[in-house]
Amino acid sequence: MKVVLFCGGLGLRIRNAAADPLPKPLVSIGDRPILWHVMQYYAHFGHTDFVLCLGHGGAAIRAYVRNNADMASWRVTLADTGPRSSIGERLALARPYVADQEIFLANYADGLTDLHLPDLIAACSTSDKVGAFVCVRPSLSYHFVRTAADGTVVALEEVRQTDLRVNGGYFVFRRTIFDYLRAGEDLVGEPFRRLVRAGALLGYHYDGFWKNMDTFKDKHALDELCADGRPPWQVWRAAAATRGD
């Protein structure tokens, strides 16, 4: 299956735009950009035909892909989808590249997981849903506060101990997803609401490892996992160890 990766965001929460022009997908985790980690994850499961939707920092990403020998065995299409486009607009502009796909994959370029990808694909492909995505518990340290009418606090709950889940990306889409997109809309907005009203969207609950890289704190946490030698998202390493490679 083809994999559409959204690589064009500004990434303002993790960089100083004036001092550090490096696009977020090229921010390193360990000794490689997070984009490589995401692509290697898909390649491990046999999906090596990528469409990178470029925007901010597109020239740097083009140079990285063209000069990276590790990607020589993959097919990588570099699609200019505009410096300010929303995710929905980038997906719409990627339509010509996936027109031959009944089902295709899509994702942000800043989240890592050890999810067994075939399980997610099977959950969508064996259903009647147009799309599916991973639903994960938010990695936040906040508490929800419940109060009585007079303001008396009656409960404090850690976010991660509630049933609250967030969109973790790792999308699986049928090509009919494009029927739900409109010009100027973000994907996780009106298009998803249309899918919800149609009963055509699947949320796949996953409680294994998942972490996105929104801030320097997130990057530091992922770097530490790399330094420990067992980054959980590198499922290809675990597979090689099992084979004795």
MARBA-3410 file (N, C-alpha, C, O; in Angstrom, 1 decimal):
245
0.8,-1.2,0.0,0.0,0.0,0.0,0.9,1.2,0.0,2.0,1.3,0.6 ~ 0.4,2.3,-0.6,1.1,3.6,-0.6,0.9,4.2,0.7,-0.2,4.1,1.4 ~ 1.9,5.0,1.1,1.9,5.7,2.4,2.0,7.2,2.1,3.0,7.7,1.6 ~ 1.0,8.0,2.5,1.0,9.4,2.4,1.5,10.0,3.8,0.8,9.7,4.8 ~ 2.5,10.8,3.8,3.0,11.4,5.0,2.9,12.9,4.9,3.4,13.5,3.9
2.4,13.5,5.9,2.2,15.0,5.9,3.4,15.6,6.6,3.6,15.5,7.8 ~ 4.2,16.3,5.7,5.5,16.8,6.1,5.6,18.3,6.0,6.7,18.8,6.0 ~ 4.5,19.0,5.9,4.6,20.4,5.6,4.3,21.4,6.7,4.3,22.6,6.4 ~ 4.1,20.9,7.9,3.7,21.8,9.0,4.9,22.7,9.4,6.0,22.4,9.2 ~ 4.5,23.8,10.1,5.6,24.7,10.6,6.3,24.2,11.8,7.5,24.5,12.1
5.6,23.4,12.7,6.3,22.8,13.8,6.7,23.9,14.8,7.8,23.8,15.4 ~ 5.9,24.9,15.0,6.3,26.0,15.9,6.5,25.7,17.3,7.3,26.4,18.0 ~ 5.9,24.6,17.8,6.1,24.3,19.2,7.4,23.7,19.5,7.8,23.6,20.7 ~ 8.2,23.2,18.5,9.4,22.6,18.8,10.6,23.3,18.2,11.8,22.9,18.4 ~ 10.4,24.5,17.6,11.5,25.2,17.1,11.3,26.7,17.2,10.2,27.2,17.3
12.4,27.4,17.1,12.3,28.8,17.0,12.5,29.2,15.5,13.5,29.0,14.9 ~ 11.4,29.6,14.9,11.4,29.8,13.5,12.4,30.8,13.0,12.9,30.6,11.9 ~ 12.8,31.7,13.8,13.8,32.7,13.4,15.2,32.1,13.4,16.1,32.4,12.6 ~ 15.5,31.3,14.5,16.8,30.8,14.7,17.1,29.4,14.1,18.2,29.0,13.8 ~ 16.0,28.6,14.0,16.2,27.2,13.5,15.2,26.9,12.4,14.1,26.5,12.7
15.6,27.0,11.2,14.7,26.8,10.0,14.5,25.3,9.7,13.8,25.0,8.8 ~ 15.1,24.4,10.5,15.0,23.0,10.2,13.5,22.5,10.3,12.9,22.8,11.3 ~ 13.0,21.9,9.2,11.6,21.5,9.3,11.4,20.3,10.3,12.4,19.5,10.5 ~ 10.3,20.3,10.9,10.1,19.3,12.0,10.4,17.9,11.6,11.0,17.2,12.4 ~ 10.0,17.4,10.4,10.3,16.0,10.1,11.8,15.7,10.1,12.2,14.5,10.1
12.7,16.7,10.0,14.1,16.5,10.0,14.8,16.6,11.3,16.0,16.5,11.5 ~ 14.0,16.9,12.4,14.5,17.0,13.7,14.9,15.6,14.1,14.1,14.6,13.9 ~ 16.1,15.4,14.6,16.7,14.1,14.9,16.2,13.5,16.2,16.0,14.2,17.2 ~ 15.9,12.2,16.1,15.7,11.4,17.3,16.9,10.4,17.3,17.0,9.5,16.4 ~ 17.7,10.4,18.3,19.0,9.7,18.2,19.8,10.3,17.1,20.1,11.5,17.1
20.3,9.5,16.2,21.1,10.0,15.1,20.4,10.1,13.7,21.1,10.2,12.7 ~ 19.1,10.0,13.7,18.4,10.1,12.4,17.1,10.9,12.6,16.6,11.0,13.7 ~ 16.7,11.6,11.5,15.5,12.4,11.6,14.3,11.6,11.9,14.2,10.4,11.6 ~ 13.3,12.2,12.6,12.1,11.4,13.0,11.4,10.9,11.7,10.7,9.9,11.7 ~ 11.5,11.6,10.6,10.9,11.2,9.3,11.4,9.8,9.0,10.6,9.0,8.5
12.7,9.6,9.1,13.3,8.3,8.8,12.7,7.2,9.7,12.4,6.1,9.2 ~ 12.5,7.5,10.9,12.0,6.5,11.9,10.6,6.1,11.4,10.2,4.9,11.4 ~ 9.8,7.1,11.1,8.4,6.8,10.6,8.4,6.0,9.3,7.7,5.0,9.2 ~ 9.2,6.4,8.4,9.3,5.6,7.1,9.8,4.2,7.3,9.3,3.3,6.7 ~ 10.8,4.1,8.2,11.4,2.7,8.4,10.3,1.8,9.1,10.3,0.6,8.8
9.5,2.4,9.9,8.4,1.6,10.5,7.5,1.0,9.4,7.2,-0.2,9.4 ~ 7.1,1.9,8.5,6.2,1.4,7.4,6.9,0.4,6.5,6.3,-0.6,6.1 ~ 8.2,0.6,6.2,8.9,-0.3,5.4,9.1,-1.6,6.0,9.1,-2.7,5.4 ~ 9.2,-1.7,7.4,9.3,-3.0,8.1,8.1,-3.8,7.8,8.2,-5.1,7.7 ~ 6.9,-3.2,7.6,5.7,-4.0,7.3,5.5,-4.1,5.8,4.4,-4.6,5.4
6.4,-3.8,5.0,6.3,-4.0,3.6,5.8,-2.9,2.8,5.5,-3.0,1.6 ~ 5.6,-1.7,3.4,5.0,-0.5,2.7,6.1,0.5,2.4,6.5,1.2,3.3 ~ 6.6,0.4,1.2,7.8,1.2,0.8,7.6,2.2,-0.3,8.5,2.7,-0.9 ~ 6.3,2.5,-0.6,5.9,3.4,-1.7,5.3,4.7,-1.0,4.2,4.6,-0.5 ~ 6.1,5.7,-0.9,5.8,6.9,0.0,5.4,8.1,-0.9,6.0,8.3,-1.9
4.5,8.9,-0.4,4.2,10.2,-1.0,4.4,11.2,0.2,3.6,11.2,1.1 ~ 5.4,12.0,0.1,5.7,13.0,1.1,5.1,14.3,0.7,5.4,14.9,-0.3 ~ 4.1,14.8,1.5,3.4,16.1,1.2,4.2,17.2,1.8,4.2,17.4,3.0 ~ 4.9,18.0,1.0,5.8,19.0,1.4,5.2,20.3,1.5,4.2,20.7,0.8 ~ 5.7,21.1,2.4,5.3,22.5,2.6,6.5,23.3,3.2,7.5,23.5,2.5
6.4,23.7,4.4,7.5,24.4,5.1,8.8,23.5,5.1,8.7,22.3,5.4 ~ 9.9,24.0,4.7,11.1,23.3,4.7,11.2,22.2,3.6,12.0,21.3,3.7 ~ 10.4,22.3,2.6,10.3,21.3,1.6,11.6,21.1,0.9,12.0,19.9,0.5 ~ 12.4,22.1,0.6,13.7,22.0,0.0,14.6,21.1,0.8,15.4,20.3,0.2 ~ 14.6,21.3,2.1,15.5,20.6,3.0,15.1,19.1,3.0,16.0,18.2,3.0
13.8,18.8,3.0,13.4,17.4,3.0,13.7,16.8,1.6,14.1,15.6,1.6 ~ 13.6,17.5,0.5,13.9,17.0,-0.8,15.4,16.6,-0.8,15.8,15.5,-1.3 ~ 16.3,17.5,-0.3,17.7,17.2,-0.3,18.0,16.0,0.6,18.9,15.2,0.2 ~ 17.3,15.9,1.7,17.6,14.8,2.6,17.2,13.4,1.9,18.0,12.5,2.0 ~ 16.1,13.4,1.3,15.6,12.2,0.6,16.6,11.8,-0.5,17.0,10.6,-0.7
17.0,12.8,-1.3,17.8,12.5,-2.5,19.2,12.1,-2.1,19.9,11.4,-2.8 ~ 19.7,12.5,-0.9,21.1,12.2,-0.5,21.2,11.1,0.5,22.2,10.8,1.0 ~ 20.0,10.4,0.8,20.0,9.4,1.8,20.0,8.0,1.2,19.0,7.6,0.6 ~ 21.1,7.3,1.2,21.3,6.0,0.6,20.3,5.0,1.2,20.0,4.0,0.6 ~ 19.9,5.2,2.5,19.0,4.3,3.1,17.7,4.2,2.4,17.0,3.2,2.6
17.3,5.2,1.7,16.0,5.2,1.0,16.1,4.8,-0.4,15.1,4.8,-1.1 ~ 17.2,4.3,-0.8,17.4,4.0,-2.2,16.5,2.8,-2.7,16.1,2.7,-3.8 ~ 16.2,1.9,-1.8,15.3,0.8,-2.1,13.8,1.1,-2.0,13.0,0.3,-2.2 ~ 13.5,2.3,-1.5,12.1,2.7,-1.4,11.7,3.7,-2.6,12.6,4.3,-3.2 ~ 10.4,3.7,-2.9,9.9,4.6,-3.9,9.4,5.8,-3.1,8.5,5.7,-2.3
10.0,7.0,-3.4,9.6,8.2,-2.6,9.1,9.3,-3.6,10.0,9.8,-4.4 ~ 7.9,9.7,-3.5,7.4,10.8,-4.4,7.3,12.0,-3.5,6.7,12.0,-2.4 ~ 7.9,13.1,-4.0,7.9,14.4,-3.3,6.9,15.3,-3.9,7.1,15.8,-5.0 ~ 5.8,15.6,-3.1,4.7,16.4,-3.7,4.7,17.7,-3.0,4.5,17.8,-1.7 ~ 4.7,18.8,-3.7,4.6,20.1,-3.1,3.1,20.4,-2.9,2.3,20.6,-3.8
2.8,20.5,-1.6,1.4,20.7,-1.3,1.1,22.1,-0.6,0.1,22.3,0.1 ~ 2.1,23.0,-0.7,1.9,24.4,-0.2,2.4,24.6,1.2,2.4,23.7,2.0 ~ 2.9,25.8,1.4,3.5,26.1,2.7,2.5,26.3,3.8,2.9,26.2,5.0 ~ 1.3,26.6,3.5,0.3,26.9,4.6,-1.0,26.0,4.5,-2.0,26.3,5.2 ~ -0.9,24.9,3.8,-2.1,24.0,3.6,-2.4,23.3,4.9,-1.5,23.0,5.7
-3.6,23.0,5.1,-4.1,22.2,6.2,-3.8,20.7,5.9,-3.5,20.4,4.7 ~ -3.9,19.8,6.8,-3.8,18.4,6.6,-4.8,17.9,5.5,-4.5,17.1,4.7 ~ -6.0,18.4,5.7,-7.1,18.0,4.7,-6.7,18.5,3.3,-6.9,17.7,2.3 ~ -6.2,19.7,3.2,-5.8,20.2,1.8,-4.6,19.4,1.3,-4.6,19.1,0.1 ~ -3.7,19.0,2.1,-2.5,18.2,1.7,-3.0,16.8,1.2,-2.5,16.3,0.2
-3.9,16.2,1.9,-4.4,14.9,1.5,-5.2,15.0,0.2,-5.0,14.2,-0.7 ~ -6.0,16.1,0.0,-6.7,16.3,-1.3,-5.7,16.4,-2.4,-5.9,15.9,-3.5 ~ -4.6,17.1,-2.2,-3.6,17.3,-3.3,-2.8,16.1,-3.5,-2.2,15.9,-4.6 ~ -2.8,15.1,-2.6,-2.1,13.8,-2.8,-3.0,12.8,-3.6,-2.5,11.7,-3.9 ~ -4.2,13.2,-3.9,-5.2,12.3,-4.5,-4.6,11.7,-5.8,-4.7,10.4,-6.0
-4.0,12.4,-6.7,-3.5,11.8,-8.0,-2.5,10.7,-7.7,-2.3,9.8,-8.6 ~ -1.8,10.8,-6.6,-0.7,9.8,-6.4,-1.2,8.5,-5.8,-0.5,7.5,-5.8 ~ -2.4,8.5,-5.3,-3.0,7.3,-4.7,-4.3,6.8,-5.5,-5.0,6.0,-5.0 ~ -4.5,7.4,-6.7,-5.7,7.1,-7.4,-5.8,5.6,-7.7,-7.0,5.1,-8.0 ~ -4.7,4.9,-7.8,-4.8,3.5,-8.1,-5.0,2.6,-6.9,-4.9,1.3,-7.0
-5.2,3.2,-5.7,-5.2,2.4,-4.5,-6.7,2.3,-4.0,-7.3,3.3,-3.8 ~ -7.1,1.1,-3.7,-8.4,0.9,-3.1,-8.3,1.3,-1.6,-9.2,2.0,-1.1 ~ -7.2,1.0,-1.0,-6.9,1.4,0.4,-5.5,1.9,0.4,-4.6,1.3,-0.2 ~ -5.3,3.0,1.1,-3.9,3.5,1.3,-3.7,3.9,2.8,-4.7,4.0,3.5 ~ -2.5,4.2,3.1,-2.1,4.6,4.5,-1.7,6.1,4.5,-1.3,6.6,3.4
-1.9,6.7,5.6,-1.5,8.1,5.8,-1.1,8.3,7.2,-1.5,7.6,8.1 ~ -0.3,9.4,7.4,0.1,9.6,8.8,0.8,11.0,8.9,1.2,11.6,7.9 ~ 0.8,11.5,10.1,1.7,12.6,10.4,3.1,12.2,10.4,3.4,11.0,10.3 ~ 4.1,13.1,10.4,5.5,12.7,10.3,6.2,12.9,11.7,7.4,13.1,11.7 ~ 5.4,12.9,12.8,6.0,13.2,14.0,5.5,12.3,15.2,5.7,12.7,16.3
5.0,11.2,14.8,4.5,10.3,15.9,5.1,8.9,15.7,5.2,8.4,14.6 ~ 5.4,8.2,16.8,6.1,6.9,16.8,5.3,5.9,17.6,4.7,6.3,18.6 ~ 5.3,4.7,17.2,4.5,3.6,17.9,5.1,2.3,17.6,5.9,2.1,16.7 ~ 4.7,1.3,18.5,5.1,-0.1,18.2,3.9,-0.9,17.8,3.9,-2.2,17.8 ~ 2.8,-0.2,17.4,1.6,-0.9,16.9,1.9,-1.9,15.8,2.8,-1.6,14.9
1.3,-3.1,15.9,1.4,-4.1,14.8,0.5,-3.6,13.7,-0.7,-3.9,13.7 ~ 1.1,-2.9,12.7,0.3,-2.3,11.7,-0.7,-3.1,10.9,-1.8,-2.7,10.6 ~ -0.4,-4.4,10.6,-1.4,-5.2,9.9,-2.7,-5.4,10.7,-3.7,-5.6,10.0 ~ -2.6,-5.3,12.0,-3.9,-5.4,12.8,-4.8,-4.2,12.5,-6.0,-4.4,12.3 ~ -4.2,-3.0,12.4,-5.0,-1.8,12.1,-5.6,-1.9,10.7,-6.7,-1.6,10.5
-4.7,-2.3,9.7,-5.2,-2.4,8.4,-6.3,-3.4,8.2,-7.3,-3.1,7.5 ~ -6.2,-4.5,8.9,-7.2,-5.5,8.8,-8.5,-5.0,9.4,-9.6,-5.3,8.9 ~ -8.4,-4.3,10.5,-9.6,-3.8,11.2,-10.4,-2.9,10.3,-11.7,-2.9,10.3 ~ -9.7,-2.1,9.5,-10.4,-1.2,8.5,-10.9,-2.0,7.3,-12.0,-1.8,6.8 ~ -10.0,-2.8,6.7,-10.3,-3.4,5.4,-11.4,-4.5,5.5,-12.1,-4.7,4.5
-11.6,-5.0,6.7,-12.6,-6.0,6.9,-13.9,-5.4,7.4,-14.9,-6.1,7.6 ~ -13.9,-4.1,7.5,-15.1,-3.4,7.9,-15.7,-2.7,6.7,-15.2,-2.8,5.6 ~ -16.8,-2.0,7.0,-17.4,-1.1,5.9,-17.0,0.3,6.1,-17.6,1.2,5.5 ~ -16.0,0.6,6.9,-15.6,2.0,7.2,-14.8,2.6,6.0,-14.1,1.9,5.3 ~ -14.9,3.9,5.9,-14.1,4.6,4.9,-12.7,4.9,5.5,-11.7,5.0,4.7
-12.6,5.1,6.8,-11.3,5.4,7.4,-11.2,4.9,8.8,-12.2,4.6,9.4 ~ -9.9,4.8,9.2,-9.6,4.3,10.6,-8.4,5.1,11.0,-7.5,5.5,10.2 ~ -8.3,5.2,12.3,-7.0,5.8,12.9,-6.9,5.3,14.3,-7.8,4.8,14.9 ~ -5.6,5.4,14.8,-5.3,4.9,16.1,-5.8,5.9,17.2,-5.6,7.1,17.1 ~ -6.5,5.3,18.2,-7.0,6.1,19.3,-6.1,5.8,20.5,-6.1,4.6,21.0
-5.4,6.7,21.1,-4.5,6.5,22.2,-4.8,7.3,23.4,-5.5,8.4,23.3 ~ -4.3,6.9,24.5,-4.5,7.7,25.7,-3.5,8.9,25.6,-2.3,8.7,25.3 ~ -3.9,10.1,26.0,-3.0,11.3,25.9,-1.9,11.2,26.8,-2.1,10.8,28.0 ~ -0.7,11.5,26.4,0.5,11.5,27.3,0.6,12.9,27.9,1.6,13.6,27.6 ~ -0.3,13.2,28.8,-0.4,14.5,29.5,-0.3,14.3,31.0,-0.7,13.2,31.5
0.2,15.2,31.7,0.3,15.1,33.2,-0.9,15.9,33.9,-0.8,16.1,35.1 ~ -1.8,16.4,33.1,-2.9,17.2,33.6,-3.9,16.3,34.4,-3.9,15.1,34.3 ~ -4.7,16.9,35.2,-5.8,16.3,35.9,-7.1,16.9,35.5,-7.2,18.1,35.3 ~ -8.2,16.1,35.3,-9.5,16.5,35.2,-10.1,16.8,36.6,-9.8,16.1,37.5 ~ -10.8,17.9,36.6,-11.4,18.3,37.9,-12.9,18.3,37.8,-13.5,18.8,36.9
-13.5,17.5,38.7,-15.0,17.5,38.7,-15.5,18.2,40.0,-15.0,18.0,41.1 ~ -16.5,19.1,39.8,-17.0,19.9,40.9,-18.5,19.8,41.0,-19.2,19.4,40.1 ~ -19.0,20.1,42.2,-20.4,20.2,42.4,-20.9,21.6,41.9,-20.0,22.4,41.5 ~ -22.1,21.8,42.0,-22.7,23.1,41.5,-22.1,24.3,42.2,-22.0,25.4,41.6 ~ -21.7,24.1,43.5,-21.2,25.3,44.2,-19.7,25.4,44.1,-19.1,26.3,44.8
-19.1,24.6,43.3,-17.6,24.7,43.1,-16.8,23.7,43.9,-15.6,23.6,43.8 ~ -17.5,23.0,44.8,-16.7,22.1,45.7,-16.1,20.9,44.8,-16.9,20.3,44.0 ~ -14.8,20.7,44.9,-14.2,19.7,44.1,-14.6,18.3,44.6,-14.5,18.0,45.8 ~ -15.1,17.5,43.8,-15.6,16.2,44.2,-14.7,15.0,43.6,-14.8,13.9,44.1 ~ -13.9,15.4,42.6,-13.0,14.3,42.1,-11.9,15.0,41.3,-12.0,16.0,40.7
-10.7,14.3,41.4,-9.5,14.7,40.6,-9.1,13.4,39.9,-8.9,12.4,40.5 ~ -9.0,13.5,38.6,-8.6,12.3,37.8,-7.5,12.6,36.9,-7.5,13.6,36.1 ~ -6.4,11.8,36.9,-5.4,11.9,35.9,-5.9,11.6,34.5,-6.7,10.7,34.3 ~ -5.5,12.4,33.6,-6.0,12.3,32.2,-5.8,10.9,31.7,-6.6,10.3,31.1 ~ -4.6,10.3,32.0,-4.3,9.0,31.5,-5.0,7.9,32.1,-5.0,6.7,31.7
-5.7,8.2,33.2,-6.5,7.1,33.9,-8.0,7.2,33.6,-8.8,6.5,34.1 ~ -8.3,8.1,32.7,-9.7,8.2,32.2,-9.9,7.4,31.0,-9.0,6.8,30.4 ~ -11.1,7.4,30.4,-11.4,6.8,29.2,-11.2,7.7,28.0,-11.4,7.4,26.8 ~ -10.7,8.9,28.3,-10.4,9.9,27.2,-9.3,9.4,26.3,-8.3,8.9,26.7 ~ -9.5,9.5,25.0,-8.6,9.1,24.0,-8.4,10.2,22.9,-9.3,11.0,22.7
-7.3,10.2,22.3,-7.0,11.3,21.3,-6.6,10.6,20.0,-6.3,9.4,19.9 ~ -6.7,11.4,18.9,-6.3,10.9,17.6,-4.8,10.7,17.6,-4.0,11.7,17.8 ~ -4.3,9.5,17.3,-2.9,9.2,17.3,-2.3,9.1,15.9,-1.2,8.6,15.7 ~ -3.1,9.4,14.9,-2.7,9.3,13.5,-2.7,7.8,13.0,-3.6,7.1,13.4 ~ -1.8,7.5,12.2,-1.7,6.1,11.6,-3.0,5.8,10.9,-3.7,4.8,11.2
-3.4,6.6,9.9,-4.6,6.5,9.2,-4.6,5.4,8.2,-3.6,5.1,7.6 ~ -5.8,4.7,8.0,-6.0,3.8,6.9,-7.3,4.4,6.2,-8.3,4.6,6.9 ~ -7.2,4.6,4.9,-8.3,5.2,4.2,-8.6,4.4,2.9,-7.8,3.9,2.2 ~ -9.9,4.3,2.7,-10.4,3.9,1.4,-10.3,5.1,0.5,-10.4,6.2,1.0 ~ -10.2,4.9,-0.8,-10.1,6.1,-1.7,-11.4,6.9,-1.7,-11.4,8.0,-2.2
-12.5,6.4,-1.2,-13.7,7.2,-1.1,-13.6,8.3,0.0,-14.5,9.1,0.1 ~ -12.5,8.3,0.7,-12.2,9.4,1.7,-12.3,10.8,0.9,-12.7,11.8,1.5 ~ -11.9,10.8,-0.3,-11.9,12.1,-1.1,-13.2,12.6,-1.3,-13.4,13.8,-1.6 ~ -14.3,11.8,-1.2,-15.7,12.3,-1.4,-16.1,13.1,-0.2,-17.1,13.8,-0.2 ~ -15.3,13.0,0.9,-15.7,13.7,2.2,-14.9,15.0,2.4,-15.1,15.7,3.4
-14.0,15.3,1.5,-13.1,16.4,1.6,-13.7,17.6,0.9,-14.3,17.5,-0.2 ~ -13.5,18.8,1.4,-13.9,20.0,0.8,-12.8,21.0,0.8,-11.9,20.9,1.7 ~ -12.7,21.9,-0.1,-11.6,22.9,-0.2,-11.5,23.7,1.1,-12.5,24.2,1.7 ~ -10.3,23.8,1.6,-10.0,24.7,2.8,-10.2,24.0,4.1,-10.0,24.7,5.1 ~ -10.7,22.8,4.1,-11.0,22.2,5.4,-9.8,21.3,5.9,-9.1,20.7,5.2
-9.7,21.3,7.3,-8.7,20.4,7.9,-9.3,19.0,7.9,-10.6,18.9,8.0 ~ -8.5,18.0,7.9,-9.0,16.6,7.9,-9.8,16.3,9.2,-10.9,15.8,9.1 ~ -9.2,16.6,10.3,-9.8,16.3,11.6,-10.7,17.5,12.0,-10.5,18.2,12.9 ~ -11.7,17.7,11.2,-12.7,18.7,11.3,-13.9,18.3,10.6,-14.5,17.2,10.9 ~ -14.4,19.1,9.7,-15.6,18.8,9.0,-15.6,17.4,8.2,-16.5,16.7,8.3
-14.5,17.1,7.5,-14.4,15.8,6.9,-14.7,14.6,7.8,-15.4,13.7,7.5 ~ -14.0,14.7,9.0,-14.2,13.6,9.9,-15.6,13.6,10.5,-16.2,12.6,10.8 ~ -16.2,14.8,10.7,-17.5,14.9,11.2,-18.5,14.3,10.2,-19.5,13.7,10.6 ~ -18.3,14.5,8.9,-19.1,13.9,7.9,-19.0,12.3,8.0,-20.0,11.6,7.9 ~ -17.8,11.9,8.2,-17.6,10.4,8.3,-18.3,9.9,9.6,-19.0,8.8,9.6
-18.3,10.7,10.7,-18.9,10.3,11.9,-20.4,10.2,11.7,-21.1,9.2,12.1 ~ -21.0,11.2,11.0,-22.4,11.2,10.8,-22.8,10.0,9.9,-24.0,9.5,10.0 ~ -21.9,9.6,9.0,-22.2,8.5,8.1,-21.9,7.1,8.8,-22.1,6.1,8.2 ~ -21.4,7.1,10.0,-21.0,5.9,10.6,-19.9,5.2,9.9,-19.8,4.0,9.9 ~ -19.0,6.0,9.3,-17.9,5.5,8.4,-16.5,5.6,8.9,-15.6,5.5,8.2
-16.4,5.9,10.2,-15.0,6.2,10.8,-14.8,5.2,12.0,-15.6,5.1,12.9 ~ -13.6,4.6,11.9,-13.3,3.6,13.0,-12.1,4.1,13.8,-11.1,4.5,13.3 ~ -12.3,4.1,15.1,-11.3,4.5,16.1,-10.7,3.2,16.7,-11.4,2.4,17.3 ~ -9.5,2.9,16.4,-8.8,1.7,16.8,-8.0,1.9,18.1,-7.0,2.7,18.1 ~ -8.5,1.4,19.2,-7.9,1.6,20.5,-6.6,0.9,20.6,-6.5,-0.3,20.3
-5.6,1.6,21.1,-4.3,1.0,21.2,-3.7,1.5,22.5,-3.6,2.7,22.7 ~ -3.2,0.6,23.4,-2.6,1.0,24.6,-1.1,0.6,24.8,-0.6,0.7,25.8 ~ -0.5,0.2,23.6,0.9,0.0,23.6,1.7,1.3,23.5,1.1,2.4,23.8 ~ 2.9,1.3,23.1,3.7,2.5,23.0,3.2,3.4,21.9,3.0,2.9,20.7 ~ 3.1,4.6,22.2,2.8,5.7,21.2,3.2,7.0,21.8,3.0,7.3,22.9
4.0,7.8,21.0,4.4,9.1,21.5,4.6,10.0,20.3,5.3,9.6,19.3 ~ 4.1,11.2,20.3,4.4,12.2,19.3,5.5,13.1,19.8,5.8,13.1,20.9 ~ 6.0,13.9,18.8,7.1,14.8,19.2,6.6,16.2,18.9,6.8,16.8,17.8 ~ 5.9,16.8,19.8,5.4,18.2,19.7,6.3,19.2,20.2,6.4,20.3,19.7 ~ 7.1,18.9,21.3,7.9,19.8,22.0,9.3,19.3,22.2,9.6,18.1,21.9
10.2,20.2,22.7,11.5,19.7,23.0,11.5,18.7,24.2,12.3,17.8,24.2 ~ 10.5,18.8,25.1,10.4,17.8,26.1,10.1,16.4,25.5,10.7,15.4,25.9 ~ 9.2,16.4,24.5,8.9,15.1,23.8,10.2,14.6,23.1,10.5,13.4,23.2 ~ 10.9,15.5,22.4,12.1,15.0,21.7,13.1,14.5,22.7,13.7,13.4,22.5 ~ 13.3,15.1,23.9,14.2,14.6,24.9,13.8,13.2,25.4,14.7,12.4,25.5
12.5,13.0,25.6,12.1,11.7,26.0,12.4,10.6,25.0,12.8,9.5,25.3 ~ 12.2,10.9,23.7,12.4,10.0,22.7,13.9,9.7,22.5,14.4,8.6,22.3 ~ 14.7,10.8,22.6,16.2,10.7,22.6,16.7,9.7,23.7,17.6,8.9,23.5 ~ 16.1,9.9,24.9,16.5,9.0,26.0,16.2,7.5,25.7,16.9,6.7,26.1 ~ 15.0,7.3,25.1,14.7,5.9,24.8,15.7,5.3,23.8,16.1,4.2,23.8
16.1,6.2,22.8,17.2,5.8,21.9,18.5,5.5,22.6,19.2,4.5,22.3 ~ 18.8,6.3,23.5,20.1,6.2,24.3,20.1,4.9,25.1,21.2,4.3,25.4 ~ 18.9,4.5,25.6,18.8,3.3,26.4,19.0,2.0,25.5,19.2,0.9,26.1 ~ 19.0,2.2,24.2,19.3,1.0,23.3,18.1,0.2,22.9,18.2,-0.7,22.1 ~ 16.9,0.5,23.4,15.7,-0.3,23.1,14.5,0.6,22.8,13.5,0.5,23.5
14.6,1.5,21.8,13.5,2.3,21.5,12.3,1.4,21.0,12.4,0.7,20.0 ~ 11.2,1.5,21.7,10.1,0.6,21.5,9.5,0.6,20.1,8.9,-0.3,19.6 ~ 9.6,1.8,19.4,9.0,1.9,18.1,9.8,1.3,17.0,9.3,1.1,15.9 ~ 11.1,0.9,17.3,11.9,0.3,16.3,11.6,-1.2,16.2,12.5,-2.0,16.6 ~ 10.4,-1.5,15.7,10.0,-2.9,15.7,10.8,-3.7,14.7,10.9,-5.0,14.9
11.5,-3.1,13.8,12.4,-3.8,12.9,13.6,-4.4,13.6,14.1,-5.4,13.2 ~ 14.1,-3.7,14.7,15.2,-4.2,15.4,14.8,-5.4,16.2,15.5,-6.4,16.3 ~ 13.6,-5.4,16.8,13.1,-6.5,17.6,13.0,-7.7,16.6,13.3,-8.9,17.0 ~ 12.5,-7.5,15.4,12.3,-8.6,14.5,13.6,-9.2,14.1,13.8,-10.4,14.0 ~ 14.6,-8.3,13.9,16.0,-8.8,13.5,16.6,-9.6,14.6,17.3,-10.6,14.4
16.4,-9.2,15.9,16.9,-9.9,17.0,16.3,-11.3,17.2,16.9,-12.3,17.5 ~ 15.0,-11.4,16.9,14.3,-12.6,16.9,14.8,-13.6,15.9,14.9,-14.8,16.1 ~ 15.2,-13.1,14.7,15.7,-13.9,13.6,17.2,-14.2,13.9,17.7,-15.1,13.2 ~ 17.8,-13.5,14.8,19.2,-13.7,15.0,20.1,-13.0,14.1,21.3,-13.4,13.9 ~ 19.6,-11.9,13.4,20.4,-11.2,12.5,21.5,-10.4,13.2,22.3,-9.7,12.6
END
